Amino acid sequence: MSLVARHLEARGIPTLCIASARDIIMAGRPPRAVYVDHPLGHTTGKPFDAVDQLEIVRAALEAWPRFERPAQIIDLHRRWADNDDWKEGAMRAEQGDTRSPRDESPRYQHDADRLAAEARAAGS
């Protein structure tokens, strides 16, 4: 998402990313982003809750004038529920964290993608 946003911005198309994984959006450094502290997969609100979803999108767009620098992330201060029980379940130690540590190594979905990227880098 961040790469696409930067690509579009380089061509004069303004973008705004809405994210619910702060570490990922910080690493991606999109031109501008808002952060929503919701479970992954529910960034723009609760399923089937059109009012909640509209409020989040509206709040994101209303944050636009507050952006002062590139790669800035504005926290929308939205809560999924009155408590943060969902976080406890998501971070439960016995479930284990299956994510790989973040690093700067490029990752490719297909070997052909890697080869194309390497060929382009060699030609630069």
N, C-alpha and C positions, 0 to 999 in steps of 0.2 A: 504494500500500500504506500509506504513512504517513497519507494523508488518511483512509482507511477506519479505520485504527487510532485516530486522534484522534476520529473520529466515534463509534466504538463506545465508547471510553473516556468520552466526554461523556455517554453513556447508561448508564454504570455497568458496562460489560463490559470487564474487563481484557484487554489485548493484549500480544503480544510479537512483534516482527518479527525475522526472520532475514535478513541481507543479505550480499551479497558485493561490493557497490560502496559503499565507504565514503563517497565524495563525495556520492552520491545519497542515502544514508540520512541523512547529516548535514544535507543541504539539506531533506529531508522532515520532519525532527524528529518522529519518532513518539514516543509516550509512553515506550517502552523498546524497545531493539533489541540484538541480538547480531550481531557481525561475524565472518564466516568468509572467510578469504583463499583463495577458490576461484575458478575461472573463472566468468564470468557464465553463468547457466543451470544451474549445478551447485551452487547454494548449500547444499543439504542433502545433498551427497555425490555420490560417483561413481555413474554409471549402473549399475544392476543390483547394486549393493553394499549389500544391506539392512543389514548390520552397520554399515558406515560411516554410512549414513543415520540409523539408529537412534541411534548414538553422538552425532551432531550434534544431533539433536532433543532427546535426553536432556540433553546438556550445556547447551543453550539453556534448557531448563526448570529445570535445577539452578542456573543463574545468577540466577534470579528473586530470591532473597533479597538479592543483592548490589546491586540497583538502589537508589540513594539519592536520585536527583533526576530530574525530568522530562527527557526527551529524551536520557537517558544511553545510551551505546553501550558494550557490554562486548565485548572481543575474546576469542573462544573459543580463539585460538592454535592453530588447526587448519591443517595443511599438506596441500596437494593431493598432493604427492609428496616424496621425499627431496631433490629439487632444485626449482628454480623455473623450469625450462625453458619451461613453459607461459606464464610472464609475458614471457619474451623474445620468443616468437612473437607474443603478443598486442600487444606494444608496439613491434614492429619498425618502424623509421622508413620503410622503403620501402613498407610497406603503407599508411602514412599513418593519421592519426587522423581518422575520418570524423564524430566527434561534434561537435555544435555547442557553442560555449562556453556555460556555464551563466549564466543571468541570472534576473531576477525576473519576466520577461514571462510572462503566462499563455499556455498553448497549448491548443488545442481540437482534438479529433478531427474534429468536424463544425462547419460554420458555425452550425447550429442550436444547438449547445452554447454557442458564443460569445454568440449573441443572448440565450439564456436567462440566462446569467451576467450579462450587461450589464443586462438587464431587472430581474433580482433586485437587483443592486447599486444601480440607480436607485431602486428601491422601498424600500431600507433607510434 
